[in-house]
Amino acid sequence: MSDTVLRTIDLTKRYKNRLAVDHLNIEVRRGDVFGFLGPNGAGKSTTIRIILHLVFPTEGDVEIFGASLKKVGHRALDKVGAVVEKPAFYGHLSALRNLEILGGLQKPVTRRGIMENLERVGLADRANDPVKTYSHGMNQRLGLALILLNEPQLVILDEPTTGLDPQGMKEVRELILELARDRGVTVFLSSHLLYEIELIANRMAIVHQGRLRVEGSVQDLLKRGESAVLIKTDRPEEALRFLKANEAYRSAAIHSDDILVELDLERIPEINRQLVNAGFGVNALVPRRTLENYFLNLIEGREA
């Protein structure tokens, strides 16, 4: 059995004089959490719509589990589940009833199976509430529960954390990792948030203006990035303001409840001493590398 789950072959989409996708070749392997990264307008959503057979390419093809989308159409998507933009539900109906109706469009579903998936996405206690009372993050999780009813082997998510608060983003990230780790689902994740991809993906591709700029393992690409330190402290918001008052730490930013600062790693003792002397409890300082500058240079044409 081939390890390739999804492959685009010279995929191209032209809208009059605009080239939205330009001869794109990417490969997603079984078990990947594959980050599809690029700035807004890079061609990510168009690519996903082509993969899902919602938009037809100008040139090229897509292979899903070895089946050509051009040759077999929607049949290639039998093992695929997708959430694109905000999932649409019947607002006046409960989550349970929505999944009974919408989940049953493809194959029969059981109430037990529905409740198991609502439990998996953290919505079991709200199963009987009208969906119109749900937050945006809860709608996103309900969309995941819906596609999981059909036990897909490949899940495609287009900007799944857009509009979510930090807690909602964390919950969606944890669910994606659980799908890949515990259920063996391959995940294709589109995002313009670099740190999101760094946190959960094992492989990634960066696209800009419809073209592939780089593809590879996240760890290999991180070696091209800038050195940084992740700081875990008791009062991250206050510590961030303290650090940003120092010209040397202007890059400091909140990063999933911690603080990420770009700096030479030999300066870690210095920044630790400054925080402790200022009265902050420092729980950990984790050396790491960040792709941000590499990414920005890449899309601006300053990297080969």
C-alpha positions, 0 to 999 in steps of 0.5 A, spaced: 500 500 500 502 506 498 504 511 503 501 517 499 494 519 501 494 526 497 498 528 491 497 534 486 500 534 479 502 540 476 495 543 479 493 550 476 487 554 476 487 561 472 481 566 473 482 570 467 488 574 468 489 571 475 493 565 476 490 563 483 494 556 483 501 555 479 503 548 477 503 546 484 506 539 486 505 537 493 505 530 497 501 528 503 503 521 506 499 517 511 499 519 518 501 526 516 499 532 520 500 536 513 501 544 514 499 548 508 501 554 509 501 561 506 499 568 507 492 570 505 491 570 497 496 565 496 492 560 493 490 555 499 483 555 499 482 555 491 487 548 492 482 545 497 476 547 493 479 543 487 481 537 491 474 537 494 471 537 487 468 544 488 472 547 483 475 544 476 482 546 475 485 549 469 490 544 468 493 538 472 490 533 477 489 531 484 490 523 486 487 521 493 489 514 495 491 513 488 485 515 485 485 520 479 480 526 481 479 527 473 478 520 472 473 518 477 470 525 480 467 525 487 468 517 488 475 519 490 473 523 496 469 516 499 474 516 505 475 524 505 472 529 510 472 536 510 471 542 514 471 549 509 470 555 512 464 556 517 460 549 517 453 550 516 447 547 521 440 548 522 440 553 528 434 552 531 435 544 531 440 541 537 447 538 535 444 531 536 438 532 531 443 536 526 448 530 526 442 525 525 440 529 519 446 531 516 450 525 518 445 520 515 445 523 508 451 519 506 450 513 510 446 510 516 448 513 523 446 511 530 445 515 536 450 512 540 455 513 534 453 521 534 454 521 542 461 518 541 463 523 536 460 529 540 464 527 546 470 526 542 470 534 540 467 536 547 460 537 546 456 531 549 454 536 555 451 541 549 448 535 545 441 537 546 442 545 545 440 549 539 446 550 535 444 557 534 446 558 541 453 555 540 459 560 539 464 560 533 469 555 536 463 550 538 460 550 531 467 548 528 468 542 533 461 540 531 463 540 524 469 536 526 464 531 529 460 531 523 465 529 518 468 524 523 461 520 523 463 517 517 470 515 519 474 518 514 482 516 513 483 523 510 481 530 514 481 536 510 481 543 514 481 550 511 483 555 516 480 551 522 482 556 528 480 563 524 475 567 529 477 563 535 479 565 542 486 562 544 482 557 548 478 555 542 484 554 538 488 550 543 482 545 543 482 545 536 489 543 535 488 538 541 483 535 537 487 535 530 493 531 534 488 526 537 485 524 530 492 523 528 495 520 534 490 516 536 486 514 530 491 514 525 487 519 521 491 523 516 490 531 516 491 536 511 491 543 515 491 550 511 493 556 515 496 562 515 498 562 522 505 560 522 506 558 529 499 554 529 503 549 524 509 549 528 505 546 534 502 541 530 504 539 523 510 534 522 510 536 515 508 542 511 508 546 504 509 554 504 505 557 498 505 564 495 502 567 489 499 560 487 506 557 487 510 552 492 516 555 495 518 549 499 516 543 502 519 538 507 519 536 515 517 541 520 523 540 524 528 540 518 525 547 516 526 549 523 533 549 522 533 554 517 529 559 522 531 564 527 533 562 534 528 563 540 526 562 547 519 560 549 518 562 556 513 559 561 512 564 567 506 565 572 504 572 569 505 572 561 501 578 559 505 582 565 511 579 563 510 581 556 509 588 557 516 588 561 520 585 556 517 589 550 519 595 554 526 593 553 529 594 545 532 588 545 526 584 546 521 587 541 520 581 538 517 578 544 509 575 543 504 571 546 505 564 544 499 559 546 499 562 553 507 562 553 512 568 551 516 567 545 522 571 544 527 571 538 534 572 541 541 568 541 541 562 546 547 564 550 542 570 552 537 565 556 541 566 563 540 574 562 533 574 560 531 569 566 535 573 571 532 580 568 525 576 569 526 574 576 529 580 579 523 584 576 519 579 581 516 574 575 516 566 577 519 563 571 517 556 570 521 554 564 525 557 558 525 552 552 530 554 547 527 553 540 527 555 533 522 559 529 520 559 522 517 566 522 523 570 519 525 565 514 517 564 512 517 572 511 523 572 507 521 566 503 514 569 500 518 576 499 523 573 495 529 573 499 530 566 500 533 561 494 
